[in-house]
Amino acid sequence: MIQRIQSVYLLVVTILLIVCMCTPVGAYIAEDYTVSKFTNLCIVSADGVKDYAPWAMFIILVVAALLSFTTIFMFKKRMLQIRMTIFSTILLVGYYATLITFIFMLKDDSMTFSASWTLCLPFVAIILNWLAIRAIGKDEVLVKAYDRLR
């Protein structure tokens, strides 16, 4: 199960998404140089007040991480494994759309947004999902070739 390369890819995707959930995505910097942290769950202003407006981004990451983790154990149903990985990739693209929406929706005219390095983690997860889909497809072709020889 874990010795297959696609299982390793999917496990790394799960770890990357968990790291992305737990770290700030960026910060809003006001004209008076006060910084508000922008996380996937909430926005923490400089005075400590939390605004839970971007909770949808957190939910998308949780669902994508759980989906990637459970897909590892579907190694006997390769076509379902491919479909679940494609759905996880679509969720991660939706995460970026939601992120852009929240960045512009929650920003005032006097603020600037400074992105964090963690914004690249879902993109790396999309690439790893694509590699996993290719590896699962190769396994499916190999199994069909063995069935033909019997």
C-alpha positions as CSV (number, residue, x, y, z in Angstrom):
1,M,0.0,0.0,0.0
2,I,2.5,2.7,1.1
3,Q,5.3,1.2,-1.1
4,R,3.5,2.4,-4.2
5,I,4.7,5.8,-5.4
6,Q,1.2,7.3,-5.7
7,S,0.6,6.5,-2.0
8,V,3.7,8.4,-1.1
9,Y,2.5,11.3,-3.3
10,L,-0.9,11.3,-1.6
11,L,0.7,11.1,1.9
12,V,2.9,14.1,1.1
13,V,-0.2,16.0,-0.2
14,T,-2.0,15.3,3.1
15,I,1.0,16.6,5.1
16,L,1.3,19.7,3.0
17,L,-2.4,20.5,3.4
18,I,-2.2,20.1,7.2
19,V,0.8,22.4,7.3
20,C,-1.1,24.9,5.2
21,M,-4.1,24.7,7.5
22,C,-1.9,25.5,10.6
23,T,0.1,28.4,9.3
24,P,-0.9,31.9,8.3
25,V,-1.5,32.6,4.7
26,G,-0.5,36.2,4.8
27,A,-1.0,39.5,6.5
28,Y,-2.9,42.7,6.0
29,I,-0.7,45.8,6.6
30,A,-2.5,49.0,7.3
31,E,-1.2,52.6,6.7
32,D,-0.2,52.9,10.4
33,Y,1.9,49.7,10.0
34,T,-0.4,47.5,12.2
35,V,-0.4,44.0,11.0
36,S,-3.4,41.6,10.9
37,K,-2.6,37.9,10.4
38,F,-4.7,36.2,7.7
39,T,-5.1,32.5,8.4
40,N,-7.3,29.9,6.8
41,L,-9.7,30.0,9.7
42,C,-9.7,33.6,10.8
43,I,-8.2,37.0,10.6
44,V,-6.5,38.1,13.8
45,S,-6.2,41.9,14.0
46,A,-3.4,43.8,15.7
47,D,-5.5,44.2,18.9
48,G,-6.3,40.4,19.1
49,V,-9.8,40.5,17.8
50,K,-10.6,37.5,15.6
51,D,-12.9,37.6,12.6
52,Y,-13.9,34.1,11.4
53,A,-15.0,35.2,7.9
54,P,-12.6,33.0,5.9
55,W,-13.7,29.7,7.6
56,A,-14.6,28.3,4.2
57,M,-10.9,28.1,3.2
58,F,-10.2,26.0,6.3
59,I,-13.1,23.6,5.5
60,I,-11.9,23.2,1.9
61,L,-8.4,22.3,3.1
62,V,-9.8,19.8,5.7
63,V,-11.9,18.1,3.1
64,A,-9.0,17.9,0.6
65,A,-6.6,16.5,3.2
66,L,-9.1,13.9,4.4
67,L,-9.9,13.0,0.8
68,S,-6.2,12.6,0.0
69,F,-5.6,10.5,3.1
70,T,-8.5,8.1,2.5
71,T,-7.6,7.8,-1.2
72,I,-4.4,6.1,-0.1
73,F,-6.4,3.1,1.2
74,M,-8.4,2.7,-2.0
75,F,-5.5,0.9,-3.8
76,K,-7.7,-2.0,-4.9
77,K,-10.2,0.4,-6.7
78,R,-7.9,2.3,-8.9
79,M,-10.5,4.1,-11.0
80,L,-12.2,5.4,-7.9
81,Q,-8.8,6.4,-6.6
82,I,-8.2,8.5,-9.8
83,R,-11.6,10.1,-9.4
84,M,-11.1,11.0,-5.8
85,T,-7.7,12.5,-6.6
86,I,-9.2,14.6,-9.4
87,F,-11.9,15.8,-7.0
88,S,-9.2,16.7,-4.5
89,T,-7.4,18.7,-7.2
90,I,-10.6,20.5,-8.1
91,L,-11.1,21.4,-4.4
92,L,-7.6,22.8,-4.3
93,V,-8.2,25.0,-7.4
94,G,-11.4,26.1,-5.6
95,Y,-9.3,26.9,-2.6
96,Y,-7.3,29.4,-4.6
97,A,-10.5,30.9,-6.1
98,T,-11.9,31.3,-2.5
99,L,-8.6,32.7,-1.3
100,I,-8.6,35.4,-4.0
101,T,-12.2,36.3,-3.2
102,F,-11.5,36.7,0.5
103,I,-8.3,38.7,0.0
104,F,-10.2,41.3,-2.0
105,M,-13.4,41.1,-0.1
106,L,-11.8,41.6,3.4
107,K,-9.2,44.2,2.4
108,D,-9.8,47.9,3.0
109,D,-8.5,50.6,0.6
110,S,-5.9,51.6,3.2
111,M,-4.5,48.1,3.5
112,T,-2.0,46.0,1.5
113,F,-1.9,42.3,1.5
114,S,1.5,40.5,2.0
115,A,1.4,36.8,1.0
116,S,3.1,34.1,3.0
117,W,5.3,31.2,1.7
118,T,2.5,28.8,2.6
119,L,0.4,29.9,-0.4
120,C,2.6,27.7,-2.6
121,L,1.8,24.5,-0.6
122,P,-1.7,23.8,-2.2
123,F,0.0,24.4,-5.6
124,V,2.6,21.8,-4.8
125,A,-0.2,19.5,-3.7
126,I,-1.9,20.0,-7.1
127,I,1.3,18.9,-8.8
128,L,1.7,15.9,-6.6
129,N,-2.0,14.9,-7.2
130,W,-1.3,15.0,-10.9
131,L,1.8,12.8,-10.5
132,A,-0.4,10.4,-8.4
133,I,-3.0,10.3,-11.1
134,R,-0.4,9.4,-13.7
135,A,1.1,6.6,-11.4
136,I,-2.4,5.2,-10.7
137,G,-3.1,5.2,-14.4
138,K,0.1,3.3,-15.1
139,D,-0.9,0.7,-12.5
140,E,-4.3,0.3,-14.1
141,V,-2.7,-0.3,-17.5
142,L,-0.4,-2.8,-16.0
143,V,-3.2,-4.8,-14.3
144,K,-5.2,-4.8,-17.5
145,A,-2.2,-6.1,-19.4
146,Y,-1.8,-9.0,-16.9
147,D,-5.5,-9.8,-17.2
148,R,-5.1,-10.0,-21.0
149,L,-2.2,-12.5,-20.7
150,R,-4.2,-15.0,-18.6
